Amino acid sequence: MQRGAPTTAMRKKRPYAGICQLITHCIADLLNRQFDLPINRKDWFYRKQSIADAIKETTLPEINRFVARSISQYLEIVENLCKCTDHALWFRGHSRNSYRLVPGVLRETKMITDGLGRKLQKGDVVNASGGEVTGPSAEQMLAEFKQKARPFIGELPQNEFEWMFLAQHYSLPTRLIDWSTNALVGLYFAASGASTVESEAEGICDNFLEGDDSEDNGFAVFVMDPIQINQEAVGLSDLIDVARNFEKWDHYIDPMAHSDRANTVPLCVTAPQNSPRIRAQSGVFTLHGSNIWALDYYEPLRPHISKIFFPNSVSEQILDNLSRLGMNRTFIYPGLDSVAIDVRTRHFKKYRAEFEGW
């Protein structure tokens, strides 16, 4: 069982977190001092996020928002973002604008109690923090995967992080989120699963730019500076090779079992390039800890995250243009199955176009 904000260790010290929506930020700070919570960089994360989660009216700082309708417009935005940093940017595409940056294993979490420990009933609306949540266990799934995968693996992973990367590669839900250092890979993933239903492009684009992420009339690419994220999260101005430095970061393997160590905030990590798919996709990852919030929810991280929105009406054209650039399923997922799918798609599309012209 996992806990929502604040973390397990924090919740024991803050039994009143569930009614934070009734108090101001000043009173919350007084409560922090009353319960002797240290006010440092990491605790700043905890206090800010538990308060923001508890107070319904709280407005988080905006991420950077852009709208594009073509690959050229998209690359122009990316180029301008690159000029704002000396670091290589990361990209992640979402086929629906409303999707948040949440790892697969946390997408099924459900609240079972409110901040006062009261059991929730179906349909209850909770505006406070500190309750308990439940969901699939990443650790149990990984343990079973390890047990059943061994007969199919030539060279076994050397530690738990290598097992986690392998499991993520084969679509097992983990605490990892896939990113790419290739801007076109991010765009491919966004457009390939997007709807082709026409919509009022101008209206939904304006809504997005005004901060509305609830509509699914478009797809989006998240862009972030991983070095700045790690700097804000753990004070490191570098990417983290968790597999090579396993003992230093092993408290992120089963974070709920290591609540005595700082493992709440997400990390930007690298993985061994031992898979053709990871190499093809220029794959990198963010790793979630014990907190269940979306990566794009953390207040100190949002200034380092951008989101580029596309209306669904351009999805087919984007995919056609990407294919002409060689960015297709065969590139993303090297293998005969992808070759067959790309050939089928191209010939069926050609046939339908010719048939409509008769």
C-alpha positions in Angstrom: 0.0 0.0 0.0 1.3 3.5 -0.9 0.5 6.8 0.6 -0.3 10.1 -1.2 1.2 13.4 -0.1 2.8 13.8 2.3 5.1 10.7 2.4 4.8 8.0 5.1 7.5 9.5 7.2 6.1 13.0 6.9 2.5 12.0 7.5 3.4 10.7 11.0 4.6 14.1 11.9 1.7 16.0 10.2 -1.6 14.4 11.2 -3.5 17.5 10.2 -2.4 17.4 6.5 -5.9 16.4 5.5 -7.4 19.7 6.5 -4.8 21.9 5.0 -7.4 23.2 2.5 -8.9 25.2 5.4 -5.7 27.0 6.4 -3.4 29.5 4.8 0.2 29.0 3.7 1.3 30.9 6.8 -0.5 28.6 9.2 1.0 25.6 7.2 4.5 27.0 7.8 3.7 27.4 11.5 2.6 23.8 11.6 5.8 22.7 10.0 7.8 24.5 12.7 5.5 23.2 15.4 6.2 19.6 14.4 10.0 20.3 14.0 10.1 19.6 10.3 13.5 20.7 8.8 13.2 23.5 6.3 15.7 22.5 3.6 15.7 22.0 -0.1 14.0 18.5 0.0 11.5 19.5 2.7 10.6 22.5 0.6 9.4 20.0 -2.0 7.2 18.2 0.6 5.7 21.3 2.1 5.0 23.0 -1.2 3.4 20.0 -2.8 1.3 18.8 0.1 -0.1 22.3 0.5 -0.7 22.7 -3.2 -2.4 19.3 -3.3 -4.5 20.2 -0.3 -5.7 23.7 -1.3 -8.0 23.5 -4.2 -7.5 27.0 -5.3 -3.7 26.8 -5.4 -2.2 27.9 -8.8 1.0 26.2 -9.8 3.6 28.1 -11.9 2.9 27.5 -15.5 5.0 25.2 -17.7 6.1 26.8 -21.0 3.4 26.3 -23.6 3.6 26.3 -27.4 1.4 25.4 -30.3 2.5 23.8 -33.6 0.7 22.5 -36.6 3.6 21.1 -38.7 7.1 19.5 -38.2 8.8 22.8 -39.3 6.9 24.8 -36.6 7.7 22.1 -34.1 11.5 22.1 -34.9 11.5 25.9 -34.8 10.1 25.8 -31.2 12.6 23.1 -30.2 15.5 25.1 -31.7 14.5 28.1 -29.7 14.3 26.0 -26.5 17.7 24.6 -27.2 19.1 28.1 -27.3 18.0 28.6 -23.7 20.2 25.9 -22.2 23.6 24.3 -22.7 22.2 20.9 -21.9 20.6 18.3 -24.2 16.8 18.3 -24.0 14.6 15.3 -23.5 11.3 14.7 -25.3 8.2 12.6 -24.6 5.2 12.4 -26.8 1.6 11.9 -25.6 -1.2 10.9 -27.9 -3.7 12.8 -25.7 -3.1 16.3 -24.3 -4.7 15.4 -21.0 -2.1 12.7 -20.2 0.3 13.6 -17.3 3.9 12.6 -16.7 3.0 9.5 -14.6 4.9 6.2 -14.8 2.8 3.2 -15.9 2.6 1.5 -12.5 1.1 4.6 -10.8 -1.6 5.2 -13.3 -4.0 2.8 -11.6 -3.5 4.2 -8.0 -6.8 4.8 -6.2 -7.4 6.7 -3.0 -8.9 4.5 -0.2 -8.9 6.9 2.7 -8.9 10.7 3.1 -6.4 12.7 5.1 -8.3 11.9 8.4 -8.1 8.2 7.8 -11.8 7.8 6.8 -12.6 5.2 4.3 -13.7 6.6 1.0 -16.9 5.6 -0.8 -17.5 5.4 -4.5 -18.2 8.9 -5.8 -16.6 10.8 -2.9 -14.7 13.9 -3.9 -11.5 14.6 -1.9 -9.8 18.0 -2.0 -7.3 17.3 0.9 -4.0 15.6 1.0 -2.5 12.9 3.3 -4.8 10.0 2.5 -3.8 6.4 1.6 -3.8 5.1 -1.9 -3.6 1.6 -3.3 -2.6 0.2 -6.7 -0.6 -2.5 -8.4 2.8 -3.3 -6.8 5.7 -2.5 -9.0 8.0 -4.5 -6.8 5.8 -7.7 -6.9 5.4 -7.4 -10.7 9.2 -7.0 -11.2 9.9 -10.0 -8.9 7.5 -12.2 -10.9 9.0 -10.9 -14.2 12.5 -11.8 -13.0 11.4 -15.3 -12.1 9.7 -16.1 -15.4 12.0 -14.2 -17.8 15.3 -16.0 -17.0 14.8 -18.8 -19.5 14.4 -16.2 -22.3 17.5 -14.1 -21.5 21.0 -14.8 -22.7 22.9 -12.4 -20.4 21.2 -11.8 -17.1 20.9 -8.2 -15.7 23.5 -7.4 -13.0 21.3 -5.6 -10.6 17.7 -4.5 -9.9 17.9 -1.4 -11.9 19.0 -3.3 -15.0 16.1 -5.7 -14.4 13.8 -2.7 -14.2 15.0 -1.2 -17.5 14.6 -4.6 -19.2 11.0 -5.0 -17.8 10.1 -1.5 -18.9 11.4 -2.3 -22.4 9.0 -5.2 -22.6 6.0 -3.0 -21.4 5.9 -4.1 -17.8 4.6 -1.2 -15.7 7.4 0.2 -13.5 8.3 3.5 -11.9 10.1 4.6 -15.0 8.9 7.0 -17.7 10.5 6.7 -21.2 12.0 9.8 -22.7 14.1 10.4 -25.8 17.0 12.8 -26.7 15.6 12.8 -30.3 12.9 15.4 -30.9 11.4 13.5 -33.8 11.1 10.3 -31.8 9.0 12.2 -29.2 6.8 13.7 -32.0 6.4 10.2 -33.5 5.0 8.7 -30.3 2.7 11.7 -29.9 1.2 11.6 -33.4 1.1 7.8 -33.9 -1.6 7.2 -31.3 -3.5 10.5 -31.8 -7.1 10.7 -32.9 -7.7 11.8 -36.5 -11.1 13.4 -35.6 -11.4 17.0 -36.9 -11.9 19.7 -34.3 -12.0 23.5 -33.9 -8.3 24.0 -34.0 -8.2 27.7 -33.1 -10.4 27.3 -30.1 -8.6 24.3 -28.6 -5.2 25.8 -29.2 -6.2 29.0 -27.4 -7.6 27.0 -24.5 -4.3 25.1 -24.3 -2.3 28.3 -24.3 -4.5 29.6 -21.5 -3.6 26.6 -19.3 -6.3 24.1 -20.1 -5.0 20.5 -20.3 -8.3 18.8 -19.9 -9.3 18.6 -23.5 -8.3 15.6 -25.7 -8.7 17.3 -29.0 -4.9 17.3 -29.5 -1.7 15.6 -28.8 1.5 17.0 -27.2 5.2 16.6 -26.8 6.8 17.3 -23.4 10.2 18.8 -23.5 12.4 19.2 -20.4 16.0 20.0 -19.3 17.0 16.9 -17.3 20.1 18.6 -15.8 18.0 21.4 -14.3 15.4 18.8 -13.1 18.1 16.9 -11.2 19.6 20.1 -9.9 16.3 21.1 -8.4 15.4 17.6 -7.2 18.6 16.3 -5.6 21.2 19.1 -6.1 23.2 17.2 -8.8 24.1 18.9 -12.1 24.4 15.7 -14.0 22.4 12.7 -15.2 22.4 9.8 -12.8 23.6 6.3 -13.9 21.6 4.3 -11.3 22.6 0.9 -12.8 26.3 1.7 -12.5 25.9 3.3 -9.0 23.4 0.8 -7.8 24.3 0.9 -4.1 24.1 4.6 -3.9 20.5 4.7 -5.3 19.1 1.4 -4.2 16.5 3.2 -2.1 14.7 3.9 -5.3 14.2 0.2 -6.1 11.5 -0.2 -3.4 11.0 3.3 -2.2 8.1 2.6 0.1 10.4 0.3 2.1 13.0 3.0 2.5 11.0 5.9 3.8 13.9 6.7 6.1 16.0 7.9 3.1 15.3 10.7 0.7 13.6 9.1 -2.3 10.4 11.1 -2.9 11.3 13.2 -5.9 11.8 11.9 -9.5 15.3 11.5 -11.0 16.5 11.8 -14.6 18.5 8.7 -15.2 20.5 6.9 -17.9 20.2 3.2 -18.8 22.6 0.7 -20.4 22.2 0.9 -24.2 21.9 -2.9 -24.5 18.7 -2.9 -26.5 18.2 -2.1 -30.2 15.0 -0.3 -29.3 16.6 1.9 -26.6 19.4 2.8 -29.0 17.0 3.5 -31.9 14.8 5.7 -29.7 17.7 7.4 -28.0 16.1 6.2 -24.8 16.5 7.8 -21.4 14.3 7.7 -18.4 12.9 9.5 -15.4 12.5 7.4 -12.2 9.8 8.0 -9.7 10.3 7.5 -6.0 7.8 7.1 -3.2 5.6 10.1 -4.1 2.8 9.4 -6.6 2.4 12.9 -8.2 3.0 13.5 -11.8 6.4 14.8 -12.8 4.8 18.0 -14.2 3.0 18.7 -10.9 6.2 19.5 -8.8 6.2 23.2 -8.4 10.1 23.7 -8.6 10.3 21.5 -11.7 7.6 23.1 -13.8 9.7 26.1 -15.1 12.1 23.5 -16.7 9.3 21.7 -18.5 7.7 22.8 -21.8 4.7 21.4 -23.7 4.1 21.6 -27.4 0.5 21.1 -28.5 -0.8 19.9 -31.8 -4.5 19.8 -32.8 -5.7 16.3 -33.8 -6.5 17.5 -37.3 -2.8 17.5 -38.2 -1.9 14.0 -36.9 -2.1 12.2 -40.2 0.0 14.8 -42.0 2.6 14.8 -39.3 2.9 11.0 -39.5 3.2 11.2 -43.3 5.9 13.7 -43.1 7.8 11.8 -40.4 7.7 8.7 -42.6 9.2 10.6 -45.5 12.0 11.5 -43.0 12.5 7.8 -42.2 10.9 8.1 -38.8 8.5 5.2 -38.9 7.7 2.1 -36.9 10.7 0.2 -38.3 13.0 2.9 -37.0 11.4 3.0 -33.6 11.0 -0.7 -33.2 13.7 -2.5 -35.3 12.5 -5.9 -36.3 10.6 -7.9 -39.0 7.2 -7.3 -37.4 7.7 -3.5 -37.7 8.8 -3.9 -41.3 5.6 -5.8 -42.1 3.5 -3.2 -40.4 5.2 -0.3 -42.3 4.8 -2.1 -45.7 1.2 -2.9 -45.0 0.4 0.6 -43.9 2.0 2.2 -46.9 0.4 -0.1 -49.5 -3.1 0.0 -48.0 -2.9 3.8 -47.9 -1.8 3.9 -51.5 -4.6 1.6 -52.5 -7.3 3.6 -50.7 -6.0 6.9 -52.3 -6.2 5.3 -55.8 -9.6 3.8 -55.1 -11.1 7.1 -54.0 -9.7 8.6 -57.3 -11.7 6.2 -59.5 
